[in-house]
Amino acid sequence: MHTPRIDIVEKKLLSDNHYRLERITFDYEKPDGTIERQYREAYDRGNGAAILLYNIANRTIILTRQFRMPTYLNGNPTGMMIEACAGLLEEDDPAECIRREAIEETGYDVREVRKVYETYMSPGSVTEILHLFIGEYLPEMKKGDGGGLESEHENIEVLELPFQHVMEMVENGDIRDAKTILLLQYAEMKKLFDQ
């Protein structure tokens, strides 16, 4: 396999409104050794983390439901998405970030989390690495209602659903979020509820 040499020629800032959008000019070494000038735009929103909260005894999963403008613009008639709890790292360690997000979004103070994947979700245009975790929640870990932070304009509905029903939601297209599908497939593949 050929590993090309890449030389960045120029980075041009196109937008820094909320996150950074840059146009990158670079020289790319092709397999035959020739150099080709290319241009790409890259969106940098920082890295993030997501967690699948599960309860073995009840065979349930905690998910969130919220409005996502990009999906609304691309064919989702309501813009509402059902997802695993997630957030941006904001300089935090991924495990610390996801513990913070779990409390903010779901109300559960889950202290023990296990990282299962690290993935680029949209490598053609977005720089973000997403750290994916699982963690068991118990009723006594409930410390609040969740719902997100008002200061971040979050209006998050917390859903506690049977695992089997959630897997049916993936099958019928009610769950279309990639990170959530990856985490649910991990739970099924590792037979989390058969322990």
Short mmCIF file of the C-alpha atoms (twelve columns), coordinates in Angstrom:
data_MODEL
# 
_entry.id   MODEL 
# 
loop_
_atom_site.group_PDB 
_atom_site.id 
_atom_site.type_symbol 
_atom_site.label_atom_id 
_atom_site.label_alt_id 
_atom_site.label_comp_id 
_atom_site.label_asym_id 
_atom_site.label_seq_id 
_atom_site.Cartn_x 
_atom_site.Cartn_y 
_atom_site.Cartn_z 
_atom_site.pdbx_PDB_model_num 
ATOM 1   C CA . MET A 1   0.000   0.000   0.000  1 
ATOM 2   C CA . HIS A 2   1.207   3.457   -0.924 1 
ATOM 3   C CA . THR A 3   1.449   6.024   1.876  1 
ATOM 4   C CA . PRO A 4   1.588   9.417   0.178  1 
ATOM 5   C CA . ARG A 5   3.755   12.329  1.240  1 
ATOM 6   C CA . ILE A 6   1.570   15.345  2.018  1 
ATOM 7   C CA . ASP A 7   2.851   18.927  2.024  1 
ATOM 8   C CA . ILE A 8   0.441   21.594  3.274  1 
ATOM 9   C CA . VAL A 9   0.832   24.663  1.077  1 
ATOM 10  C CA . GLU A 10  -1.806  26.948  2.594  1 
ATOM 11  C CA . LYS A 11  -4.602  27.003  5.160  1 
ATOM 12  C CA . LYS A 12  -7.275  29.630  4.608  1 
ATOM 13  C CA . LEU A 13  -9.844  30.331  7.329  1 
ATOM 14  C CA . LEU A 14  -13.331 30.426  5.783  1 
ATOM 15  C CA . SER A 15  -15.376 30.647  8.973  1 
ATOM 16  C CA . ASP A 16  -14.737 30.845  12.707 1 
ATOM 17  C CA . ASN A 17  -18.299 31.566  13.752 1 
ATOM 18  C CA . HIS A 18  -18.844 28.623  16.100 1 
ATOM 19  C CA . TYR A 19  -16.278 26.110  14.876 1 
ATOM 20  C CA . ARG A 20  -13.488 26.425  12.307 1 
ATOM 21  C CA . LEU A 21  -13.892 25.825  8.589  1 
ATOM 22  C CA . GLU A 22  -10.660 25.969  6.598  1 
ATOM 23  C CA . ARG A 23  -9.731  25.520  2.963  1 
ATOM 24  C CA . ILE A 24  -6.542  23.468  2.753  1 
ATOM 25  C CA . THR A 25  -4.238  23.605  -0.273 1 
ATOM 26  C CA . PHE A 26  -1.783  20.718  -0.324 1 
ATOM 27  C CA . ASP A 27  0.543   18.739  -2.531 1 
ATOM 28  C CA . TYR A 28  -0.257  15.024  -2.685 1 
ATOM 29  C CA . GLU A 29  2.266   12.412  -3.831 1 
ATOM 30  C CA . LYS A 30  0.534   9.913   -6.107 1 
ATOM 31  C CA . PRO A 31  1.575   6.207   -6.240 1 
ATOM 32  C CA . ASP A 32  3.692   6.864   -9.348 1 
ATOM 33  C CA . GLY A 33  5.665   9.536   -7.467 1 
ATOM 34  C CA . THR A 34  4.178   12.544  -9.226 1 
ATOM 35  C CA . ILE A 35  2.890   15.448  -7.159 1 
ATOM 36  C CA . GLU A 36  -0.657  16.687  -7.551 1 
ATOM 37  C CA . ARG A 37  -1.980  19.931  -6.023 1 
ATOM 38  C CA . GLN A 38  -5.330  19.389  -4.267 1 
ATOM 39  C CA . TYR A 39  -7.830  21.481  -2.333 1 
ATOM 40  C CA . ARG A 40  -10.151 20.393  0.456  1 
ATOM 41  C CA . GLU A 41  -12.297 22.042  3.087  1 
ATOM 42  C CA . ALA A 42  -12.039 20.728  6.638  1 
ATOM 43  C CA . TYR A 43  -14.447 21.468  9.464  1 
ATOM 44  C CA . ASP A 44  -12.907 21.434  12.951 1 
ATOM 45  C CA . ARG A 45  -15.410 21.285  15.781 1 
ATOM 46  C CA . GLY A 46  -13.115 19.577  18.282 1 
ATOM 47  C CA . ASN A 47  -13.158 15.976  19.430 1 
ATOM 48  C CA . GLY A 48  -16.037 14.354  21.255 1 
ATOM 49  C CA . ALA A 49  -17.238 11.417  23.296 1 
ATOM 50  C CA . ALA A 50  -20.435 9.348   23.435 1 
ATOM 51  C CA . ILE A 51  -21.727 6.689   25.801 1 
ATOM 52  C CA . LEU A 52  -24.239 3.877   25.685 1 
ATOM 53  C CA . LEU A 53  -25.837 3.654   29.131 1 
ATOM 54  C CA . TYR A 54  -27.262 0.206   29.823 1 
ATOM 55  C CA . ASN A 55  -28.905 -1.631  32.716 1 
ATOM 56  C CA . ILE A 56  -28.342 -5.398  32.689 1 
ATOM 57  C CA . ALA A 57  -31.033 -6.298  35.241 1 
ATOM 58  C CA . ASN A 58  -33.786 -4.419  33.386 1 
ATOM 59  C CA . ARG A 59  -32.328 -5.008  29.900 1 
ATOM 60  C CA . THR A 60  -32.754 -1.300  29.153 1 
ATOM 61  C CA . ILE A 61  -30.821 1.471   27.432 1 
ATOM 62  C CA . ILE A 62  -30.814 5.229   28.100 1 
ATOM 63  C CA . LEU A 63  -30.906 7.340   24.934 1 
ATOM 64  C CA . THR A 64  -31.623 10.992  24.231 1 
ATOM 65  C CA . ARG A 65  -33.959 12.688  21.775 1 
ATOM 66  C CA . GLN A 66  -33.308 16.183  20.495 1 
ATOM 67  C CA . PHE A 67  -33.606 18.492  17.491 1 
ATOM 68  C CA . ARG A 68  -30.667 18.424  15.028 1 
ATOM 69  C CA . MET A 69  -30.779 21.190  12.410 1 
ATOM 70  C CA . PRO A 70  -28.423 19.499  9.878  1 
ATOM 71  C CA . THR A 71  -30.730 16.478  9.695  1 
ATOM 72  C CA . TYR A 72  -33.731 18.761  9.251  1 
ATOM 73  C CA . LEU A 73  -31.967 20.431  6.327  1 
ATOM 74  C CA . ASN A 74  -31.205 17.035  4.789  1 
ATOM 75  C CA . GLY A 75  -34.580 15.316  4.726  1 
ATOM 76  C CA . ASN A 76  -35.478 14.570  8.361  1 
ATOM 77  C CA . PRO A 77  -38.992 16.113  8.453  1 
ATOM 78  C CA . THR A 78  -38.998 16.804  12.214 1 
ATOM 79  C CA . GLY A 79  -35.251 17.207  12.760 1 
ATOM 80  C CA . MET A 80  -35.574 15.036  15.877 1 
ATOM 81  C CA . MET A 81  -32.868 12.417  16.454 1 
ATOM 82  C CA . ILE A 82  -32.604 9.571   18.944 1 
ATOM 83  C CA . GLU A 83  -28.998 9.220   20.045 1 
ATOM 84  C CA . ALA A 84  -26.579 8.009   22.655 1 
ATOM 85  C CA . CYS A 85  -25.546 10.699  25.129 1 
ATOM 86  C CA . ALA A 86  -22.622 12.684  23.686 1 
ATOM 87  C CA . GLY A 87  -20.666 15.921  23.828 1 
ATOM 88  C CA . LEU A 88  -17.495 17.775  22.919 1 
ATOM 89  C CA . LEU A 89  -14.360 17.202  24.983 1 
ATOM 90  C CA . GLU A 90  -13.682 20.908  25.603 1 
ATOM 91  C CA . GLU A 91  -10.113 20.160  26.795 1 
ATOM 92  C CA . ASP A 92  -11.331 17.316  29.073 1 
ATOM 93  C CA . ASP A 93  -10.109 13.752  29.121 1 
ATOM 94  C CA . PRO A 94  -12.644 11.699  27.071 1 
ATOM 95  C CA . ALA A 95  -13.769 9.652   30.094 1 
ATOM 96  C CA . GLU A 96  -14.256 12.800  32.210 1 
ATOM 97  C CA . CYS A 97  -16.133 14.450  29.372 1 
ATOM 98  C CA . ILE A 98  -18.581 11.610  28.982 1 
ATOM 99  C CA . ARG A 99  -19.229 11.400  32.724 1 
ATOM 100 C CA . ARG A 100 -20.039 15.145  32.707 1 
ATOM 101 C CA . GLU A 101 -22.272 14.795  29.650 1 
ATOM 102 C CA . ALA A 102 -24.123 11.823  31.162 1 
ATOM 103 C CA . ILE A 103 -25.108 13.891  34.210 1 
ATOM 104 C CA . GLU A 104 -26.039 16.955  32.134 1 
ATOM 105 C CA . GLU A 105 -28.030 15.093  29.489 1 
ATOM 106 C CA . THR A 106 -29.492 12.072  31.306 1 
ATOM 107 C CA . GLY A 107 -29.214 12.857  35.022 1 
ATOM 108 C CA . TYR A 108 -27.176 9.690   35.705 1 
ATOM 109 C CA . ASP A 109 -23.867 9.980   37.571 1 
ATOM 110 C CA . VAL A 110 -22.083 7.019   35.993 1 
ATOM 111 C CA . ARG A 111 -18.561 6.768   37.393 1 
ATOM 112 C CA . GLU A 112 -17.347 3.577   35.711 1 
ATOM 113 C CA . VAL A 113 -17.117 3.861   31.960 1 
ATOM 114 C CA . ARG A 114 -15.282 1.675   29.465 1 
ATOM 115 C CA . LYS A 115 -13.925 2.905   26.149 1 
ATOM 116 C CA . VAL A 116 -14.784 0.570   23.279 1 
ATOM 117 C CA . TYR A 117 -13.960 2.523   20.100 1 
ATOM 118 C CA . GLU A 118 -12.232 5.610   18.791 1 
ATOM 119 C CA . THR A 119 -13.518 6.642   15.378 1 
ATOM 120 C CA . TYR A 120 -13.608 9.338   12.715 1 
ATOM 121 C CA . MET A 121 -17.318 9.717   11.908 1 
ATOM 122 C CA . SER A 122 -17.026 11.774  8.724  1 
ATOM 123 C CA . PRO A 123 -13.353 11.682  7.652  1 
ATOM 124 C CA . GLY A 124 -13.941 13.288  4.268  1 
ATOM 125 C CA . SER A 125 -14.759 16.671  5.759  1 
ATOM 126 C CA . VAL A 126 -14.725 16.730  9.580  1 
ATOM 127 C CA . THR A 127 -11.590 16.458  11.749 1 
ATOM 128 C CA . GLU A 128 -13.437 15.144  14.840 1 
ATOM 129 C CA . ILE A 129 -12.369 11.955  16.604 1 
ATOM 130 C CA . LEU A 130 -15.212 10.451  18.618 1 
ATOM 131 C CA . HIS A 131 -14.398 8.364   21.707 1 
ATOM 132 C CA . LEU A 132 -17.139 5.763   22.277 1 
ATOM 133 C CA . PHE A 133 -17.881 4.375   25.733 1 
ATOM 134 C CA . ILE A 134 -20.296 2.049   27.486 1 
ATOM 135 C CA . GLY A 135 -21.353 2.258   31.118 1 
ATOM 136 C CA . GLU A 136 -23.883 0.520   33.304 1 
ATOM 137 C CA . TYR A 137 -26.427 2.734   35.034 1 
ATOM 138 C CA . LEU A 138 -28.338 1.829   38.181 1 
ATOM 139 C CA . PRO A 139 -31.383 3.573   39.712 1 
ATOM 140 C CA . GLU A 140 -29.324 4.945   42.614 1 
ATOM 141 C CA . MET A 141 -27.076 6.804   40.140 1 
ATOM 142 C CA . LYS A 142 -29.971 9.091   39.148 1 
ATOM 143 C CA . LYS A 143 -28.989 12.545  40.437 1 
ATOM 144 C CA . GLY A 144 -31.269 14.780  38.354 1 
ATOM 145 C CA . ASP A 145 -33.633 14.995  35.430 1 
ATOM 146 C CA . GLY A 146 -30.998 15.558  32.745 1 
ATOM 147 C CA . GLY A 147 -32.211 17.407  29.683 1 
ATOM 148 C CA . GLY A 148 -28.999 19.289  28.949 1 
ATOM 149 C CA . LEU A 149 -27.882 22.799  29.778 1 
ATOM 150 C CA . GLU A 150 -30.135 25.773  29.182 1 
ATOM 151 C CA . SER A 151 -27.042 27.915  28.565 1 
ATOM 152 C CA . GLU A 152 -26.233 25.666  25.576 1 
ATOM 153 C CA . HIS A 153 -29.866 25.806  24.344 1 
ATOM 154 C CA . GLU A 154 -30.238 22.064  24.854 1 
ATOM 155 C CA . ASN A 155 -33.747 20.633  25.015 1 
ATOM 156 C CA . ILE A 156 -33.033 16.951  25.509 1 
ATOM 157 C CA . GLU A 157 -35.637 14.302  26.207 1 
ATOM 158 C CA . VAL A 158 -34.317 11.291  28.152 1 
ATOM 159 C CA . LEU A 159 -35.560 7.894   26.952 1 
ATOM 160 C CA . GLU A 160 -35.288 4.612   28.853 1 
ATOM 161 C CA . LEU A 161 -36.113 1.822   26.441 1 
ATOM 162 C CA . PRO A 162 -35.861 -1.977  26.306 1 
ATOM 163 C CA . PHE A 163 -32.738 -3.067  24.437 1 
ATOM 164 C CA . GLN A 164 -34.699 -5.299  22.057 1 
ATOM 165 C CA . HIS A 165 -37.028 -2.433  21.166 1 
ATOM 166 C CA . VAL A 166 -34.044 -0.148  20.517 1 
ATOM 167 C CA . MET A 167 -32.553 -2.714  18.138 1 
ATOM 168 C CA . GLU A 168 -35.897 -2.825  16.284 1 
ATOM 169 C CA . MET A 169 -35.741 0.986   16.050 1 
ATOM 170 C CA . VAL A 170 -32.378 0.656   14.292 1 
ATOM 171 C CA . GLU A 171 -33.859 -1.898  11.887 1 
ATOM 172 C CA . ASN A 172 -36.895 0.213   11.001 1 
ATOM 173 C CA . GLY A 173 -34.945 3.478   10.670 1 
ATOM 174 C CA . ASP A 174 -36.204 5.254   13.787 1 
ATOM 175 C CA . ILE A 175 -32.577 5.428   14.972 1 
ATOM 176 C CA . ARG A 176 -30.294 6.787   12.242 1 
ATOM 177 C CA . ASP A 177 -27.391 8.204   14.244 1 
ATOM 178 C CA . ALA A 178 -24.093 6.456   13.407 1 
ATOM 179 C CA . LYS A 179 -22.461 6.641   16.845 1 
ATOM 180 C CA . THR A 180 -25.583 5.208   18.445 1 
ATOM 181 C CA . ILE A 181 -25.833 2.387   15.924 1 
ATOM 182 C CA . LEU A 182 -22.149 1.519   16.459 1 
ATOM 183 C CA . LEU A 183 -22.610 1.380   20.233 1 
ATOM 184 C CA . LEU A 184 -25.797 -0.685  19.988 1 
ATOM 185 C CA . GLN A 185 -24.147 -3.123  17.597 1 
ATOM 186 C CA . TYR A 186 -21.230 -3.379  20.025 1 
ATOM 187 C CA . ALA A 187 -23.686 -4.248  22.831 1 
ATOM 188 C CA . GLU A 188 -25.308 -6.894  20.655 1 
ATOM 189 C CA . MET A 189 -22.003 -8.309  19.396 1 
ATOM 190 C CA . LYS A 190 -20.521 -8.519  22.914 1 
ATOM 191 C CA . LYS A 191 -23.795 -9.898  24.304 1 
ATOM 192 C CA . LEU A 192 -23.871 -7.324  27.126 1 
ATOM 193 C CA . PHE A 193 -27.261 -8.551  28.277 1 
ATOM 194 C CA . ASP A 194 -26.276 -12.222 28.289 1 
ATOM 195 C CA . GLN A 195 -23.734 -11.879 31.120 1 
# 
